[in-house]
Amino acid sequence: MIIVIFVLVLWYGGLFFQSFFLHRYAAHQVFTMSKTMERITFVLTWIFQGSSYLSAYGYGIMHRMHHAYTDTEKDPHSPSHDPNMFAMMWKTKTIYQDINLQRIDVDQRFTKNVPQWATFDKFAGSRFSRLLWIGLYILFFVYFATAWWQWLLLPMTFLMAPIHGVIINWFGHIYGYVNYQMKNTSKNLFRFDFLMMGEGYHNNHHKYASRANFGIKWYEIDMTYLIIRVLDAVGVIQLKPIKVRK
């Protein structure tokens, strides 16, 4: 039971910071926070993503590219141009690393105001950091695993962020339903997104990329957005006002 709880904490903890910090803050900037809070969130993202830590800078730029080039050959991750999910994941990893290591030129529209903490990212994304987390996960399983099947969950702890990414970027462009007919293949994976904390409302998000709440229909409950509302209410972050189109 302890192992299952541990994996769930890593799943939803890592997913929350990927959605809250990397996606909605770094890429889309639907809210603001102080520099101190930003640094604290960098560290919390590292703690919960562990061995699969993603930098806000690399993720933010790559995700903006995804929106600009959705389902074209320039899309960093698209089922329309990658033969399978593993090929897509490898392509995504390569582009992500190229951005972080500044091996490619990136259009300035993708880099504007994307948060960056280069010294921390250098450590948090290092081989040493990733192997340290992997070692800690293995030790945790050694001490608390009580059945052989629990060891099958161990690889998930190593690769949480890529697993979250492939669910949205592969399956979220193949399976599900749409609220909006668009010139891309984005889908809403679930009517109630219990698994991805709101990230599964991918079609809604592609329609309204700068909207903090990914849910549209009454039953599309965005758990990450509810937490964002609480953090805004207590002053930890500041939600940006919604722009009404005339």
C-alpha positions as CSV (number, residue, x, y, z in Angstrom):
1,M,0.0,0.0,0.0
2,I,2.8,2.4,0.8
3,I,4.4,1.8,-2.6
4,V,1.1,2.6,-4.4
5,I,0.6,5.8,-2.4
6,F,4.2,6.8,-3.2
7,V,3.7,6.3,-6.9
8,L,0.4,8.3,-6.8
9,V,2.1,11.1,-4.9
10,L,4.8,11.3,-7.6
11,W,2.2,11.0,-10.4
12,Y,0.0,13.8,-9.2
13,G,2.7,15.9,-7.6
14,G,4.8,15.8,-10.7
15,L,1.8,16.3,-12.9
16,F,0.6,19.3,-10.9
17,F,3.9,21.2,-11.2
18,Q,4.2,20.3,-14.9
19,S,0.7,21.7,-15.5
20,F,0.8,24.6,-13.0
21,F,4.4,25.8,-13.4
22,L,5.8,24.6,-16.7
23,H,2.6,24.7,-18.8
24,R,0.3,27.5,-17.5
25,Y,3.0,29.7,-16.0
26,A,6.2,29.3,-18.1
27,A,4.6,28.6,-21.5
28,H,1.3,30.6,-21.3
29,Q,1.8,33.0,-18.3
30,V,-1.9,32.9,-17.3
31,F,-0.8,34.2,-13.9
32,T,2.1,35.9,-12.3
33,M,4.2,35.3,-9.2
34,S,7.0,36.9,-7.3
35,K,10.6,36.0,-8.1
36,T,11.0,34.3,-4.7
37,M,7.9,32.2,-5.3
38,E,9.2,31.4,-8.8
39,R,12.4,30.1,-7.4
40,I,10.5,28.0,-4.7
41,T,8.4,26.5,-7.5
42,F,11.5,25.6,-9.5
43,V,12.7,23.6,-6.5
44,L,9.4,22.0,-5.8
45,T,9.2,21.0,-9.5
46,W,12.6,19.3,-9.1
47,I,11.5,17.5,-6.0
48,F,8.2,16.1,-7.5
49,Q,9.5,15.4,-11.0
50,G,12.7,13.9,-9.6
51,S,14.7,11.9,-12.2
52,S,12.5,13.2,-15.1
53,Y,12.8,16.9,-14.2
54,L,12.0,19.3,-17.0
55,S,13.3,22.9,-17.1
56,A,10.7,25.7,-17.4
57,Y,12.8,27.3,-20.1
58,G,13.0,24.3,-22.4
59,Y,9.4,23.2,-21.8
60,G,8.0,26.7,-22.1
61,I,9.7,27.3,-25.5
62,M,8.9,23.9,-26.9
63,H,5.3,24.1,-25.9
64,R,4.9,27.5,-27.6
65,M,6.4,25.9,-30.7
66,H,3.8,23.1,-30.4
67,H,1.0,25.7,-30.5
68,A,2.5,27.6,-33.3
69,Y,3.2,24.6,-35.5
70,T,0.5,22.1,-34.3
71,D,0.4,19.0,-36.5
72,T,2.9,20.3,-39.0
73,E,6.4,19.0,-39.6
74,K,7.8,21.7,-37.3
75,D,5.7,20.5,-34.4
76,P,8.0,19.1,-31.7
77,H,5.5,16.3,-31.0
78,S,2.8,15.3,-33.5
79,P,1.2,11.9,-34.2
80,S,0.6,13.2,-37.7
81,H,4.4,13.2,-38.5
82,D,5.9,10.7,-36.1
83,P,5.4,7.0,-36.9
84,N,4.9,5.9,-33.2
85,M,4.9,7.3,-29.7
86,F,8.5,6.3,-29.0
87,A,9.8,8.1,-32.1
88,M,7.8,11.2,-31.1
89,M,9.2,11.0,-27.5
90,W,12.8,10.8,-28.9
91,K,12.2,13.7,-31.2
92,T,10.8,15.7,-28.4
93,K,13.7,14.9,-26.1
94,T,16.2,16.0,-28.9
95,I,14.4,19.3,-29.5
96,Y,14.1,20.0,-25.7
97,Q,17.9,19.4,-25.2
98,D,18.8,21.5,-28.2
99,I,16.8,24.4,-26.8
100,N,18.3,24.1,-23.3
101,L,21.8,23.7,-24.6
102,Q,21.2,26.5,-27.2
103,R,22.2,24.3,-30.1
104,I,19.4,25.7,-32.3
105,D,18.3,29.3,-33.0
106,V,14.8,30.0,-31.5
107,D,12.5,32.7,-32.7
108,Q,12.2,35.5,-30.1
109,R,8.5,35.1,-30.0
110,F,8.9,31.8,-28.3
111,T,11.4,33.0,-25.7
112,K,9.7,36.2,-24.5
113,N,9.4,36.2,-20.7
114,V,10.0,32.5,-20.3
115,P,11.4,31.9,-16.8
116,Q,14.9,30.6,-16.6
117,W,17.2,29.7,-13.7
118,A,20.2,28.4,-15.6
119,T,22.4,27.5,-12.7
120,F,19.6,25.5,-11.0
121,D,18.6,23.8,-14.2
122,K,22.2,22.8,-14.9
123,F,22.1,20.9,-11.6
124,A,18.5,19.6,-11.6
125,G,18.8,18.3,-15.1
126,S,22.2,16.8,-14.7
127,R,23.0,13.1,-14.8
128,F,24.1,13.3,-11.2
129,S,20.7,14.6,-10.1
130,R,18.8,12.1,-12.2
131,L,20.8,9.1,-10.9
132,L,20.5,10.4,-7.3
133,W,16.7,10.3,-7.6
134,I,16.7,6.9,-9.3
135,G,18.8,5.6,-6.4
136,L,16.5,7.0,-3.8
137,Y,13.5,5.5,-5.6
138,I,15.1,2.1,-5.7
139,L,16.0,2.4,-1.9
140,F,12.4,3.3,-1.2
141,F,11.1,0.2,-3.0
142,V,13.7,-2.0,-1.3
143,Y,12.4,-0.9,2.1
144,F,8.7,-0.7,1.5
145,A,7.8,-3.1,-1.4
146,T,5.8,-6.0,-0.1
147,A,4.9,-7.8,-3.3
148,W,6.6,-8.6,-6.5
149,W,4.1,-6.7,-8.7
150,Q,4.9,-3.5,-6.9
151,W,8.3,-3.6,-8.6
152,L,6.5,-3.2,-11.9
153,L,5.7,0.4,-10.8
154,L,9.4,1.3,-10.4
155,P,10.1,2.3,-14.0
156,M,7.2,4.7,-13.8
157,T,8.9,6.6,-11.1
158,F,11.9,7.1,-13.4
159,L,9.9,8.4,-16.3
160,M,6.9,10.3,-14.9
161,A,7.3,13.5,-17.0
162,P,7.7,11.7,-20.3
163,I,4.7,9.5,-19.5
164,H,2.6,12.5,-18.8
165,G,3.8,14.1,-22.0
166,V,3.0,11.1,-24.2
167,I,-0.5,10.8,-22.8
168,I,-1.3,14.3,-23.9
169,N,0.9,14.8,-26.9
170,W,0.2,11.4,-28.5
171,F,-3.1,10.1,-27.2
172,G,-4.6,13.6,-26.8
173,H,-4.2,14.0,-30.6
174,I,-5.7,10.6,-31.5
175,Y,-8.4,9.6,-29.0
176,G,-11.3,11.5,-27.3
177,Y,-14.0,14.0,-28.2
178,V,-13.9,17.6,-29.4
179,N,-15.8,20.7,-28.4
180,Y,-14.3,22.8,-31.2
181,Q,-13.7,21.8,-34.8
182,M,-10.2,23.1,-35.5
183,K,-7.4,22.8,-38.0
184,N,-5.6,20.3,-35.8
185,T,-6.1,16.9,-34.3
186,S,-6.4,18.0,-30.6
187,K,-8.9,16.0,-28.5
188,N,-10.3,16.1,-25.0
189,L,-9.3,12.7,-23.5
190,F,-11.9,12.5,-20.7
191,R,-15.2,14.2,-19.8
192,F,-14.0,14.3,-16.2
193,D,-10.2,14.4,-16.2
194,F,-9.4,12.4,-13.1
195,L,-6.1,11.2,-14.6
196,M,-4.4,14.4,-15.9
197,M,-5.7,17.1,-13.6
198,G,-7.2,19.1,-16.5
199,E,-4.4,18.6,-19.0
200,G,-6.6,16.1,-20.8
201,Y,-8.9,18.9,-22.0
202,H,-6.5,19.3,-24.9
203,N,-9.0,20.4,-27.5
204,N,-10.3,23.1,-25.2
205,H,-6.8,24.3,-24.5
206,H,-5.9,24.5,-28.2
207,K,-9.0,26.7,-28.8
208,Y,-8.3,29.0,-25.8
209,A,-4.5,28.7,-25.2
210,S,-4.3,31.6,-22.8
211,R,-7.3,30.5,-20.6
212,A,-6.4,29.4,-17.1
213,N,-9.3,27.0,-16.9
214,F,-9.0,24.2,-19.4
215,G,-12.5,23.0,-18.7
216,I,-15.4,24.4,-20.8
217,K,-18.5,22.2,-20.1
218,W,-19.9,21.9,-16.6
219,Y,-18.6,18.4,-16.2
220,E,-15.1,19.3,-17.4
221,I,-13.6,19.9,-14.0
222,D,-10.0,21.2,-14.1
223,M,-8.4,20.3,-10.8
224,T,-5.2,22.3,-11.5
225,Y,-7.3,25.4,-12.1
226,L,-9.2,24.9,-8.8
227,I,-5.8,24.9,-7.0
228,I,-4.7,27.9,-9.0
229,R,-7.9,29.7,-7.8
230,V,-7.0,28.9,-4.2
231,L,-3.4,30.1,-4.6
232,D,-4.7,33.3,-6.2
233,A,-7.2,33.8,-3.3
234,V,-4.4,33.6,-0.7
235,G,-2.0,35.8,-2.7
236,V,0.6,33.2,-3.6
237,I,0.0,34.0,-7.3
238,Q,-2.0,36.6,-9.2
239,L,-4.3,35.4,-12.0
240,K,-4.3,37.6,-15.0
241,P,-7.7,39.1,-15.9
242,I,-9.6,37.4,-18.7
243,K,-9.6,39.4,-21.9
244,V,-13.1,39.6,-23.4
245,R,-13.1,39.7,-27.2
246,K,-15.6,42.1,-28.6
